[in-house]
Amino acid sequence: MSTNLLTYYEAIEKASADMLDAARAGNWEHVIKLEGACVLLISQLKNAARGNALSVEESQLKSRIMKRILVNDAEIRHLAEPWLEDLDHMMAGKPKTLH
């Protein structure tokens, strides 16, 4: 069963890498779509993890996967900052200023 858990972590990592690719391309609609897929995978992982433990080796692999996910997430957030600022300005009815 623990191998199945790692499959979820790997799927989440793949989705986060795809999100990063979409963010780099400026395809924010696809980023949001993939984020929804991540939410579903995380929910499924939580259900599958109940009462199932990982071995030491599997826990180490999980940690490496989680670190890569966090690195992807940090870069996505960095790329999203200007986009989110533009969105805030549009929502507030403020024109975009050029620097």
Sequence and secondary structure as in RCSB ss.txt:
>XXXX:A:sequence
MSTNLLTYYEAIEKASADMLDAARAGNWEHVIKLEGACVLLISQLKNAARGNALSVEESQLKSRIMKRILVNDAE
IRHLAEPWLEDLDHMMAGKPKTLH
>XXXX:A:secstr
 HHHHHHHHHHHHHHHHHHHHHHHTT HHHHHHHHHHHHHHHHHHHHHHTT    HHHHHHHHHHHHHHHHHHHH
HHHHHHHHHHHHHHHHHT      
